[in-house]
């Protein structure tokens, strides 16, 4: 029979193991609200979704570098900004492609943007963890 202390220890181990991803989700929610708000504002102002996503991405890059690097990966090295910028350039292309594909299913650009942002967030975590903020062994 498993004792209560063993269960608590297993839960703490699991939380510590996934702490970085949980932090990424929490910070990602903040970053997503910021980025999606900028995107929606530009759509509301009449910009085409390509330009709205572009300006949202540009403003989000600066905001996200500080939050993802500092809070999630505990890395404040500004020399990584170029790698981060490249990842976000790639994510921008993925984002636009996903929005365009989603617009075949729904004509609502706000819904298409929301779907694309969730998929891009998952890709962002993997790329930032393994390409930008990877720890050297």
Wavefront OBJ file of the C-alpha trace (Angstrom):
o trace
v 0.000 0.000 0.000
v 1.284 3.475 -0.921
v 1.676 5.854 1.998
v 0.464 9.436 1.933
v 4.058 10.774 2.187
v 5.045 8.764 -0.886
v 2.114 10.181 -2.854
v 3.025 13.726 -1.795
v 6.647 13.137 -2.766
v 5.615 11.826 -6.180
v 3.341 14.824 -6.754
v 6.091 17.285 -5.787
v 8.579 15.493 -8.043
v 6.103 15.636 -10.925
v 5.398 19.337 -10.360
v 9.118 20.184 -10.191
v 9.768 18.159 -13.317
v 7.070 20.047 -15.220
v 7.571 23.389 -13.468
v 9.189 25.019 -16.493
v 6.330 24.039 -18.784
v 3.780 25.238 -16.202
v 5.612 28.576 -15.968
v 5.652 28.750 -19.767
v 1.877 28.231 -19.825
v 1.320 30.952 -17.203
v 3.640 33.417 -18.920
v 2.257 32.317 -22.265
v -1.245 33.274 -21.184
v 0.013 36.767 -20.360
v 1.979 36.977 -23.633
v -0.974 35.633 -25.612
v -3.383 38.143 -24.113
v -0.942 40.916 -25.005
v -0.275 39.655 -28.552
v -3.880 38.766 -29.338
v -5.068 42.138 -28.007
v -2.662 43.942 -30.327
v -3.727 41.698 -33.240
v -7.433 42.309 -32.504
v -6.909 46.040 -32.123
v -5.248 46.243 -35.543
v -8.000 44.098 -37.117
v -10.588 46.388 -35.513
v -8.743 49.399 -36.972
v -9.126 47.862 -40.426
v -5.702 46.351 -41.058
v -5.443 43.153 -43.093
v -4.715 40.107 -40.914
v -1.194 39.797 -42.351
v -0.288 43.301 -41.140
v -2.159 42.891 -37.868
v -0.230 39.691 -37.157
v 3.036 41.338 -38.234
v 2.669 44.310 -35.879
v 1.388 42.081 -33.094
v 4.417 39.845 -33.541
v 6.867 42.768 -33.572
v 5.491 44.245 -30.359
v 5.174 40.809 -28.790
v 8.800 39.868 -29.491
v 10.161 42.510 -27.153
v 7.614 41.763 -24.432
v 7.962 37.980 -24.778
v 11.776 37.919 -24.765
v 11.819 39.428 -21.291
v 9.081 37.220 -19.876
v 9.998 33.907 -21.497
v 13.741 34.341 -21.063
v 13.687 35.730 -17.545
v 10.755 33.998 -15.899
v 10.500 30.648 -17.692
v 14.076 29.807 -18.640
v 15.878 31.952 -16.021
v 18.107 33.439 -18.699
v 18.593 37.187 -19.194
v 21.302 36.891 -21.851
v 20.516 39.517 -24.476
v 22.897 37.793 -26.921
v 20.124 35.236 -27.426
v 17.783 37.877 -28.835
v 18.755 37.142 -32.459
v 17.875 33.439 -32.035
v 14.637 34.475 -30.347
v 13.909 36.834 -33.235
v 14.492 34.022 -35.759
v 12.121 31.717 -33.856
v 9.467 34.422 -33.883
v 10.030 35.051 -37.584
v 9.351 31.380 -38.189
v 6.326 31.492 -35.870
v 4.994 34.490 -37.786
v 5.032 32.471 -41.026
v 3.338 29.541 -39.274
v 0.783 31.910 -37.718
v -0.145 33.530 -41.043
v -0.373 30.116 -42.724
v -2.618 28.757 -39.974
v -4.874 31.822 -40.108
v -5.199 31.506 -43.881
v -5.985 27.780 -43.650
v -8.470 28.326 -40.827
v -10.248 31.001 -42.859
v -11.285 28.221 -45.250
v -13.243 26.709 -42.340
v -14.534 29.888 -40.731
v -14.816 33.381 -42.154
v -14.214 34.933 -38.729
v -10.640 36.243 -38.596
v -10.795 36.602 -34.796
v -11.524 32.876 -34.392
v -8.854 31.993 -36.960
v -6.327 34.097 -35.034
v -7.274 32.473 -31.731
v -6.848 28.958 -33.146
v -3.501 29.855 -34.704
v -2.176 31.399 -31.500
v -2.749 28.211 -29.477
v -0.869 26.063 -31.993
v 1.944 28.609 -32.273
v 2.279 28.737 -28.474
v 3.049 25.017 -28.321
v 5.565 25.302 -31.154
v 7.084 28.329 -29.414
v 7.756 26.383 -26.222
v 9.572 23.597 -28.043
v 11.670 25.965 -30.161
v 12.561 28.281 -27.278
v 13.447 25.413 -24.971
v 15.619 23.562 -27.477
v 16.977 26.296 -29.761
v 17.053 29.623 -27.950
v 17.375 28.952 -24.223
v 18.904 25.455 -24.375
v 21.295 24.810 -21.533
v 24.738 23.671 -22.542
v 25.884 20.520 -20.778
l 1 2 3 4 5 6 7 8 9 10 11 12 13 14 15 16 17 18 19 20 21 22 23 24 25 26 27 28 29 30 31 32 33 34 35 36 37 38 39 40 41 42 43 44 45 46 47 48 49 50 51 52 53 54 55 56 57 58 59 60 61 62 63 64 65 66 67 68 69 70 71 72 73 74 75 76 77 78 79 80 81 82 83 84 85 86 87 88 89 90 91 92 93 94 95 96 97 98 99 100 101 102 103 104 105 106 107 108 109 110 111 112 113 114 115 116 117 118 119 120 121 122 123 124 125 126 127 128 129 130 131 132 133 134 135 136 137
